[in-house]
Amino acid sequence: MKKVIIPALLILSACILSACSKNENTEKYIYETTAYQYINDPNHKELQTKCEDKEQIEIAKKIIKDSEKAFKISLQEASDRDLGACSAYCPDKTVLDNASTTNVSIEYLNTKQDGDSGYIWVKYTAEYLDGYGEGFKGSYDVVSRWEIKKENNEWKVTKITEAI
C-alpha cells in the first residue's frame, strides 16, 4: 500500500507545484489583457499616487471636458480647430455620417501639474452607434496618459500615450 501512496503523493505534489510556478505565457497574457498595462512602465507610479490639489484637479477636469469634442468632430473638421494631440481621437467623417449616436465618457484618474506642464491620466470609452443602436466602431475603457502644457494661458494636450 505504501508503494502506491508515496508515488501518488509525489505526482500530486509535482502537479500542484507546477500549477503555482511562474509561467512566462501566463504573465504575458495577464499583461496583455490588463486595462492598466503600464505596470512595467515608469509612469505607472503616477497612477499609484493621488492628486489632492483641488486647483490641479479642476484644471484637469476642464481639459477633459474640452477634449470630449474631439471624439465628436471629424478629422476633416479638426484641421480647422486647435485640438492639440486630442485630434488623434477624431473619427473619419464617414464614421460620424453613419453614427446616429455617439457615446463618449472620459474618467479622470490622476493629474500633476508643475508650472506650465504636467500630465493627466484618464480612462475613456468612445462608442459610435448606427440607427439600430448597434455599435460599429468604438474604444472601450482605454487608459491614457496625456501630457499637458500651458500656452498663452490655455492648457493643451500635447502628447498622448496609451497601452496597446
Summary of the structure (lengths in Angstrom):
residues: 164
radius of gyration: 23.1
end to end distance: 55.8
largest distance: 85.0
contacts: 412
relative contact order: 0.14
helix: 42%
strand: 32%
